[in-house]
Amino acid sequence: MNNITLLVMAAGMGSRYGGLKQLDAVGPNGETIIDYSVYDAIEAGFNKVVFIIRREFVNEFKAKITDKYAGKIQVQFAFQDIHDLPNGFKCPEGREKPWGTGQAILSASNLINETFCVINADDFYGQESFKKLADFYSRKNHVFSMMAFRLERTLSSFGGVTRGICEVENERLSTVVETENVLKTEKEVTSDRDVKLDGSEPVSVNMWGFTPILLDYLQDMFVDFLKESGTELKSEFLIPKVINDLIQTRREQVYVLHSNAPWFGVTYKEDKQYVVNEIQKLIDEGVYPQELFGN
């Protein structure tokens, strides 16, 4: 199997959730969603994990998360900083929001020289998803990929979420549009976009497979983004927009993989109990041990 790295985006501020949700326990022995993702990645054959975090949380993150991985997988850290900008640019006064997932990935560019998979820290993707990605890159290690989930299986009962709504042709991604405030009501699925949704659409929840050439694209495209939107206080350089641009300009193709694994995430505090219950069901079914990283 080729070398493959897991890149975990964990620098988000958790504004809707109201705290550093990446460190919240959801397993019976204090395990976090991150722990389950790392466990699944190790089982699938990943050999390195890079965490993108804010520098001020590194000690807490090591103590609560990564110290338990010693001897099981190589661990490295990258730091997302709103002031870490290309020459000639500076962070506008009053900006507090990070620059988005594109800059997050770019912040790890000095640590990655191999195929890598990008995930969110607060999303549970399931064993099948990691295995499918690892199997795919054992055969095709020079292309991009995206793990697609069915929209209706990725929604919260407690409020709107942001999802990358995808169109797929011949197993390739043709468009991905970041769509905000996606919400399931009794009668329909609504969003901030003027588009009809029924819940069956394939969506991106930021589980991507990339080769290192993505980092070169990000460097150039981040400069273009800053020229256009760098003075705004809440603009974001988002990976779905980057990927869509690469597809539309025919610079890259993105293979779409489909996962039937249970997906769940913690967007709102009320989501947590549901996640706890679902993980316990998987433990009861024998999918996971009672204690993930026990001695």
N, C-alpha and C positions, 0 to 999 in steps of 0.2 A: 504493500500500500504506500502511496506517496505521502510525504509530509503534509499535514493539514492542521491549520491553526484555528482555534475558536477565538473570535474577537467579540467581547461582550461590552456593549454600550451601557455604562452604569453611571454616567455623569449628570443625568437629568435631575432636576431640582424637586420633582414630585409636587408641583404646585397644587394640582387638583386633589391629590391624595392627602396632602397635609403633613408630609414627613419624608424621611429617607427610606422609601419603601423597599429599596434593594436589600436592606438589612432586616426586614421583617420576617419573623419565623412563620412558616406555613406547614412544616413537617412535625411529626410527633416528638422529635428530639432536637427541636430548634432549627431544623433545616430551612433554608431560604429557597425561593424559586431558582436562584443562581446555582445552588448546590445540585438541584435536580438536573439542570442543563449541563453542568460540568460532568456529573455522573454519566448522563446519557452520551456525552461527547467522548468520554474515556472508553465507554463500552463500545462505541462505534469505531474507535481507532484513532481519534484525534490525539496529537502528542504535545500540544502547547496551547495555553490559553492566555490571552492578553486582555486585561481589564482596562477600559477607559473610564477613569474616575476623576473627581476633583481632588486636587493635591491635598486639601485640608482634611480629607477623609481617609487618607492612606493607612494610618495606624489603626483606626477603628475597623477599616475594611479588612486588613490583614488579620486582626485578632478575631473578628467575627466570621470571616468568610474563608480566606485563602490559606491560613496556616494549616488547616485540616487536609489540604491537598498535597502536602509534602510527601515526596516519593511516589506520587500517583500520576502527576502531570506537571510539565514545566509551566511556571507562572511568571508573567511579567506585567508591568503596569505602564500605561500611558496616561498623560494628564491633559484633559481638555481645559483650556483657559481662554476666556473671551479676549484677552490681550495678546494672545499668540497669533499674530497676523503677519502676512507677507510684508516685505519692505515697502514703505510708502503708504501704509495704511495704519490707522490707529482706531481704537475702540471709541465710539462717540460717548461723550459725557452723559451719564444717566442710564446707559445700557446695563442691564443685569442679566438678561436672558442669554444662555449659550447660543452659539451660531448654528446649531443644528447638527443632524446626523452626518452630513458630509464633512464638516469640520472635525467632528468626533473621530471618524475613521482616519482622516488626514493626520490627526495628532499621534497616531500609532505608526506612521509611515517608516520610522527608523527602526521598528521592531519586526517588520514583516517582509520576508523575501520569498514567500511560498504561497501556495493556494490557501485561502482563508474563508471562513464562514462567519458572517456578521449576524448577531442577534441582539435583541433588547434584554436587559437584565431582568425586567419585571414581567416577561412573558414566558409561559410554559409551553414548549413546542412538542414534547413527547419523543419517546425513543425512536419511533418509526421515522420521524423527520431527520434526525441526526444520522441514522443508518442509511437512509436514502441519499443524503448528501455525500456521505463518505463513499458509498458504493458508486455514485455518479462520478466522483473525482478519481476513483481508481481506474476509470475508463476514459474520461474526458477531462484532462487536467489543464486545458488551455482555453477554457471558455467560462462565461459568466452563467449563473443560474439563480433561480428564485424558487423558494418553497411556497406554494400557494395553498391557502386554506379556504374553505367555503365561508362566505361572508356571515351567514346567520350563526355560524358556530364561533364567531369571534366578537360578538356584541356583548355589552354590559346591560344588566337589568336596571342599572342605577343612573344612567345618563349617557350622553353622546360620546362617541369615540372617533378617533381619526384612523382611517384605513386607506391603503393604496388600492383602489379599485382597478382591476386588470382586465385587459382584453388579450386573448391568446389565439394565435393562428399557427397551425402546424407545429405544435409543441414549443413555439417561441413566443415570448412576450412582445406584443405589438404596441401596447400603451400601458402606462400605469399612472393614475392620477390620484394624488393625495387628496382625500375627501374628508372634510371635517364634519363633526356633529352627526355621525351616522347613528341612527336610533331606531330600534324596532318597537313599533306600536302594535296594538292588537290587530290592526288591519293591514299595515304596510311597513316598509323600511324607508325612512326618510333621511335626508342629509342636507347640507348647505348648498349642494350642487343641484342644478335643474336637470336631474337625470332620474329615470325610473329604475328602482331597484326592487328585487323580489327576494333577496337573501341567498340566492344560489350562485351569485357571482364569485369568481376566484379573486382573492384579495391577498395583498402583501401585508404581513405583520412584521416586516423587517427581519426576515430570515433569508439571507443572500449568500451565494457562493461567488467568490471573486478570485481573479489572479492579480498579481502585484501591479499589472499595468493600470488598474483602477486608480492607484495612488498618483500616477502621473497625470491622469485625466483630472483628478480632484485638485491638484495643485493649480493647473491652468484655469479650471472652471471656478475655483474659489476666488481667484483674482477678478475674473469677469463679474462674479456675483457681487463682490465688494465695490467694484466700480459703479454698479447699478443700484445696489441696495445697502451699501455699507454704512450709510449715515442714519439708517432707520434703527429704532430702538428695539424692535421686535421681529425684524426680518430673520429668516432661517434658510440656511443652505442645506437642503434636504436631499437625501440619497435617492428617493423615488424620482425627483425632478432631474437629478444628474443622469440616472439610468434612462429616463424617458428621452432626454436630449441625445444620449449616445445611440439609442435605438433609432430615433427619427433621422439622425444624420448618418445612419448606417455604419457607424464606427464599430459597433458591437452588436452581437446577438445574445439574447438571454434565454437560455433553456428553462422551461417551466416544469418543475416537479410538483406533484400533488401529494399532500399528506392527509391521511385519514385519522391521524393521531388526535387525541383530545387536546384542543388548544384552550388555554385560559390565561387571563392576565389580571393584574391588579391596577385598574385605573382609578377607582374610587375606594375609599375605606370599606364601604359596604361589600365590595367584591371579595374581600379577604376570606370571610367565612366559607363562601362557596369554594374557593381554591383549596382551603384546608380540607373540606369535605371530599372534594374530588381526588386529592392526593391520597387521603386515607383509603378511598375505594381502590385505588391502584395498588396500595400496599396490601390491602386485604386480598386482592386478586393475585398477589405474588409478583407483580411487575417490578416493585422496588422492595428492598429489605427494610425492616423496621427502622434501622439506623444506617444512613447512607455511607458514612465514612468512619465507621467504628473501627477500633483497633483490633 
